[in-house]
Amino acid sequence: MSTQTMERSEHRGTGAAAVRSTGPTLVPLGDARWRVVLNGRIIGHLDELRGDGGVRYRASRYRRATAALVAVGDFSRRRDAIETLRYAR
């Protein structure tokens, strides 16, 4: 995604925007949460965390064995969190 252009479009009047590229697509689930989809398959979730240290992005992946989302990591750049979900297995 580092060299790909992304376009933003409004999502059903929620004020949140879907971000599309030739890679993963972010589908807004709220003001600070997105579902990350690649080739029609959900690969994880992305949460925006705001705090005293600024904005961080938490990448989470669903684990069937525990039926829960498990944090993969926190990142200072949204792109890094998305790429981690894209390549993590």
BARO-183283 format. One record per residue: residue in one letter; x, y, z of N, C-alpha, C in turn. Coordinates in nm, 3 decimals, decimal comma. Example, Ala and Ser with C-alpha at 12.3 -4.5 7.8 and 13.67 -1.06 7.14 Angstrom:
! residues 2
TORDREN   resn       n.u       n.v       n.w      ca.u      ca.v      ca.w       c.u       c.v       c.w
TORDREN      A     1,319    -0,569     0,780     1,230    -0,450     0,780     1,320    -0,330     0,780
TORDREN      S     1,285    -0,225     0,708     1,367    -0,106     0,714     1,290     0,003     0,787
END
This chain:
! residues 89
TORDREN   resn       n.u       n.v       n.w      ca.u      ca.v      ca.w       c.u       c.v       c.w
TORDREN      M     0,080    -0,118     0,000     0,000     0,000     0,000     0,085     0,126     0,000
TORDREN      S     0,211     0,116     0,020     0,293     0,235     0,033     0,297     0,318    -0,094
TORDREN      T     0,285     0,256    -0,209     0,290     0,332    -0,333     0,156     0,339    -0,403
TORDREN      Q     0,053     0,286    -0,343    -0,077     0,285    -0,406    -0,159     0,405    -0,362
TORDREN      T    -0,240     0,456    -0,454    -0,327     0,568    -0,418    -0,452     0,515    -0,353
TORDREN      M    -0,499     0,586    -0,254    -0,621     0,547    -0,187    -0,725     0,656    -0,212
TORDREN      E    -0,850     0,616    -0,229    -0,957     0,712    -0,243    -1,052     0,694    -0,126
TORDREN      R    -1,114     0,802    -0,084    -1,204     0,798     0,029    -1,345     0,822    -0,021
TORDREN      S    -1,441     0,749     0,035    -1,581     0,770     0,000    -1,665     0,763     0,125
TORDREN      E    -1,770     0,843     0,131    -1,858     0,843     0,248    -1,930     0,710     0,258
TORDREN      H    -1,953     0,663     0,378    -2,017     0,535     0,403    -2,152     0,555     0,469
TORDREN      R    -2,259     0,546     0,395    -2,397     0,549     0,444    -2,426     0,658     0,545
TORDREN      G    -2,372     0,776     0,522    -2,405     0,890     0,605    -2,356     0,884     0,748
TORDREN      T    -2,265     0,795     0,781    -2,216     0,785     0,918    -2,107     0,886     0,947
TORDREN      G    -2,056     0,950     0,841    -1,945     1,042     0,859    -1,812     0,969     0,850
TORDREN      A    -1,813     0,838     0,862    -1,690     0,759     0,849    -1,667     0,736     0,700
TORDREN      A    -1,544     0,718     0,662    -1,511     0,699     0,521    -1,447     0,563     0,499
TORDREN      A    -1,487     0,496     0,392    -1,422     0,371     0,353    -1,297     0,408     0,276
TORDREN      V    -1,188     0,339     0,300    -1,065     0,364     0,229    -1,041     0,245     0,138
TORDREN      R    -1,029     0,272     0,007    -1,012     0,164    -0,089    -0,878     0,178    -0,160
TORDREN      S    -0,819     0,066    -0,191    -0,697     0,062    -0,270    -0,695    -0,073    -0,340
TORDREN      T    -0,589    -0,100    -0,413    -0,580    -0,231    -0,477    -0,545    -0,338    -0,375
TORDREN      G    -0,511    -0,298    -0,256    -0,482    -0,389    -0,145    -0,604    -0,402    -0,057
TORDREN      P    -0,583    -0,408     0,074    -0,694    -0,421     0,168    -0,790    -0,303     0,163
TORDREN      T    -0,917    -0,330     0,195    -1,020    -0,228     0,203    -1,061    -0,214     0,348
TORDREN      L    -1,079    -0,089     0,393    -1,125    -0,063     0,528    -1,274    -0,032     0,524
TORDREN      V    -1,352    -0,107     0,599    -1,496    -0,086     0,607    -1,526    -0,029     0,745
TORDREN      P    -1,577     0,093     0,753    -1,602     0,155     0,883    -1,706     0,079     0,965
TORDREN      L    -1,676     0,061     1,092    -1,769    -0,001     1,186    -1,812     0,100     1,291
TORDREN      G    -1,752     0,215     1,290    -1,779     0,322     1,385    -1,682     0,435     1,360
TORDREN      D    -1,676     0,530     1,451    -1,586     0,644     1,432    -1,439     0,607     1,441
TORDREN      A    -1,405     0,502     1,512    -1,264     0,469     1,534    -1,236     0,320     1,516
TORDREN      R    -1,320     0,251     1,438    -1,299     0,107     1,416    -1,333     0,071     1,272
TORDREN      W    -1,247    -0,015     1,213    -1,267    -0,060     1,076    -1,250    -0,210     1,067
TORDREN      R    -1,321    -0,271     0,975    -1,301    -0,410     0,938    -1,205    -0,405     0,820
TORDREN      V    -1,102    -0,489     0,820    -1,003    -0,492     0,714    -1,034    -0,613     0,625
TORDREN      V    -1,062    -0,587     0,496    -1,104    -0,690     0,402    -1,004    -0,696     0,287
TORDREN      L    -0,965    -0,816     0,249    -0,874    -0,837     0,137    -0,932    -0,947     0,049
TORDREN      N    -0,954    -0,916    -0,077    -1,010    -1,012    -0,173    -1,141    -1,073    -0,122
TORDREN      G    -1,226    -0,989    -0,060    -1,356    -1,035    -0,013    -1,353    -1,112     0,119
TORDREN      R    -1,237    -1,125     0,182    -1,222    -1,200     0,306    -1,180    -1,106     0,419
TORDREN      I    -1,246    -1,117     0,533    -1,209    -1,034     0,649    -1,077    -1,086     0,704
TORDREN      I    -0,978    -0,997     0,711    -0,847    -1,039     0,764    -0,820    -0,983     0,902
TORDREN      G    -0,906    -0,893     0,950    -0,887    -0,841     1,085    -0,966    -0,714     1,109
TORDREN      H    -0,935    -0,650     1,220    -0,997    -0,524     1,258    -0,889    -0,424     1,295
TORDREN      L    -0,922    -0,297     1,277    -0,829    -0,189     1,308    -0,900    -0,090     1,398
TORDREN      D    -0,839    -0,059     1,512    -0,895     0,038     1,607    -0,802     0,158     1,617
TORDREN      E    -0,860     0,277     1,615    -0,783     0,400     1,637    -0,789     0,432     1,785
TORDREN      L    -0,673     0,445     1,846    -0,663     0,472     1,989    -0,604     0,612     2,008
TORDREN      R    -0,676     0,698     2,076    -0,627     0,833     2,101    -0,591     0,847     2,248
TORDREN      G    -0,474     0,902     2,272    -0,428     0,920     2,410    -0,332     1,037     2,419
TORDREN      D    -0,269     1,051     2,533    -0,174     1,160     2,555    -0,057     1,153     2,458
TORDREN      G    -0,020     1,033     2,417     0,092     1,014     2,326     0,055     1,031     2,179
TORDREN      G    -0,069     1,068     2,151    -0,113     1,085     2,013    -0,200     0,969     1,968
TORDREN      V    -0,208     0,950     1,838    -0,293     0,846     1,780    -0,211     0,720     1,755
TORDREN      R    -0,266     0,606     1,795    -0,207     0,475     1,768    -0,313     0,391     1,699
TORDREN      Y    -0,270     0,289     1,628    -0,362     0,199     1,559    -0,336     0,056     1,606
TORDREN      R    -0,442    -0,010     1,654    -0,430    -0,147     1,702    -0,486    -0,241     1,596
TORDREN      A    -0,403    -0,334     1,551    -0,445    -0,437     1,456    -0,483    -0,561     1,535
TORDREN      S    -0,601    -0,617     1,504    -0,648    -0,739     1,571    -0,692    -0,840     1,468
TORDREN      R    -0,671    -0,966     1,499    -0,707    -1,076     1,410    -0,799    -1,170     1,487
TORDREN      Y    -0,899    -1,225     1,417    -0,993    -1,318     1,479    -0,928    -1,456     1,488
TORDREN      R    -0,935    -1,518     1,604    -0,884    -1,653     1,625    -1,002    -1,746     1,649
TORDREN      R    -1,021    -1,842     1,561    -1,134    -1,935     1,573    -1,125    -2,020     1,699
TORDREN      A    -1,006    -2,061     1,735    -0,989    -2,150     1,851    -1,044    -2,088     1,979
TORDREN      T    -1,030    -1,956     1,993    -1,078    -1,889     2,113    -1,204    -1,807     2,086
TORDREN      A    -1,245    -1,800     1,960    -1,363    -1,721     1,919    -1,353    -1,577     1,969
TORDREN      A    -1,232    -1,520     1,956    -1,210    -1,384     2,003    -1,111    -1,311     1,913
TORDREN      L    -1,117    -1,179     1,918    -1,017    -1,098     1,850    -0,892    -1,092     1,937
TORDREN      V    -0,777    -1,111     1,876    -0,650    -1,108     1,948    -0,566    -0,995     1,888
TORDREN      A    -0,516    -0,906     1,973    -0,435    -0,794     1,926    -0,304    -0,846     1,866
TORDREN      V    -0,273    -0,798     1,746    -0,148    -0,833     1,679    -0,041    -0,733     1,717
TORDREN      G    -0,082    -0,607     1,737     0,013    -0,504     1,776    -0,047    -0,365     1,766
TORDREN      D     0,022    -0,268     1,826    -0,014    -0,127     1,818     0,090    -0,056     1,733
TORDREN      F     0,044     0,035     1,647     0,132     0,099     1,550     0,106     0,249     1,547
TORDREN      S     0,208     0,326     1,517     0,192     0,471     1,507     0,136     0,510     1,370
TORDREN      R     0,150     0,423     1,271     0,096     0,451     1,137    -0,011     0,349     1,101
TORDREN      R    -0,124     0,398     1,052    -0,234     0,310     1,012    -0,188     0,212     0,905
TORDREN      R    -0,109     0,258     0,811    -0,060     0,173     0,702     0,018     0,053     0,754
TORDREN      D     0,100     0,074     0,858     0,178    -0,037     0,915     0,087    -0,142     0,979
TORDREN      A    -0,018    -0,095     1,048    -0,113    -0,188     1,112    -0,184    -0,272     1,005
TORDREN      I    -0,225    -0,208     0,896    -0,295    -0,278     0,788    -0,203    -0,379     0,722
TORDREN      E    -0,082    -0,340     0,694     0,013    -0,431     0,630     0,046    -0,551     0,719
TORDREN      T     0,051    -0,530     0,849     0,075    -0,641     0,942    -0,038    -0,741     0,932
TORDREN      L    -0,163    -0,693     0,928    -0,277    -0,784     0,913    -0,272    -0,856     0,778
TORDREN      R    -0,228    -0,784     0,678    -0,224    -0,842     0,543    -0,128    -0,959     0,536
TORDREN      Y    -0,015    -0,950     0,602     0,088    -1,054     0,588     0,099    -1,149     0,707
TORDREN      A     0,034    -1,116     0,818     0,038    -1,206     0,936    -0,055    -1,323     0,914
TORDREN      R    -0,018    -1,438     0,960    -0,104    -1,558     0,948    -0,128    -1,618     1,081
END
